[in-house]
Amino acid sequence: MKEFMGKTFQLENKTAILLYQKYAKEMPIFDYHCHLSAKEIYENRQFNNLTEVWVVDGNYGDHYKWRAMRANGIPERYITGNASAEDKFLKWAETVPYTIGNPLYHWTHMELKHFFGITKVLSPKTAQEIYYEANK
């Protein structure tokens, strides 16, 4: 069985592994489907915590995560409302196990691994530890 999020994650054959290792591995990530405003990207906005980037900050946020959280029965105050950043993150972590099979599950863990070096699986049990590690 392949290691979850291992070095060949989503690389299904030798050619894919070769192309990734030789050409793509050191390239920057180009995200043409970004939920940040162009102004924030241009100004290199710095976020206060992972919740601002992942769930919501003012009028911006990831509507895919919002939809998953709503489908999981999370009250709106933890999605776009006035709950604390940490509480919103904990509610996202509560939703993540229900996203297995959805790209949200892989995106969440790829971002944790690549940007924060966190390889733990996000769940209600690991949420608080991951939140503090990512927001150091």
N, C-alpha and C positions, 0 to 999 in steps of 0.2 A: 504494500500500500504506500502511496506517495505521502510525503510529509505535508501537512497543511501549511500552505504559504511557503513551501520550500523553494529552493533555487530554480526549479523547473516548473513552478506553479503555472498552470494553463499553457504550458508548452508541450504539445502532444506528440512531437516526433523529433528525430535527430536534426532535421533541417531547421525547424523552429528554434531549437536550442542553439544551434550554430549561429543562425542569424541574430538571435538576441545577444548571445555572448560576444560575438565579434563586432556587431554594429550598433545595436540599440541600447545596451546596458548602461553605457556612460552618457547617453544623450539626456537632455532635460525632459521633463514631462510636459507635453503639450496638451492642455485640456481645453478643447474648443467648446465644451459643454460645461462651462464654469458658472456657478451661481453668484459670483461676485460681480459688482458693477465694473464697467470698463474704467471708470474714474478711480475706483479703489485699487485696481490692478496698476494703473498708470502711476498713482501716488504711492504705491508699495505700502498700502495700509497694513499696520500691525494690529493684530487682534489681541484682546485681553485674555482670552481663554479659548479652548477647543469648542465650546458650545457656540460661541459667536460664529465660528467658521462652519460648523457642522449642522447646527439646528436652526438657529435664528439670531438675527441681529437687526432690530428695527424692521424695515420692510423687506429685508433680504433673508434668505435661508434656503434650505434644500427642500423643495416641495415634495420630492420623492420620499424623504424621511418623514415629512409632515403626514403624507398620505399613509405611510406604514404605521406611524404612531396612532393616527386616528382610527385606522382599521384594528389596531390592538386595544382600542378603548381608552387611550390616554386622554385625560381631560385637556381642553384647549389651553388652559393656563400654563401647562408644561410644554406646549408646542410653540405658540406665538404669544402667549400671555405674559404675566408678570412674575412667574416663578423664578427663583434664583437660577443662575447659570448652572450651578452644580446639580440642582434638582432636575433641570431640563435634561442634562446629560444622563443622569441616573434613569430617567424615564426612557431616553433613547436606548440605553443599555438593556432595559427591560424588554424593549421591542426587538432588539437585534436577533435573539435566538429564533424568533418567528420569521425572520427574513432568509433563512437558509433556503437556497434555491433561487434567490433573488439577487441580482448584482449588488444590491445594497450591502449584503453580508460580506461579499468579497471586497468591495470598495472600502468599507469600514476597516477591515483588517489589513488591507494593503496600505492604506494611509497611516494606520498606527505603526506598521512595520517600517515603511520607507521614510517617514518624516520624524518619527519619534523613537524608532528602534524597539518598539513594544511588540512582542510576539505572543502575548497572552490573548486568549479568545475573550472578546468583550461579552460579558453577561452580568446579570445582577450581582453575582458573587465577586466579580473582578472589577466592577465599575468604579468604585471609589478609589481603589489603588491606581487604576489606569488614569482616572481623571487627574489625580494629583501628580502622577508621573509625567503626563503630557503637558501639564500646566506649570511645570517648575520654572 
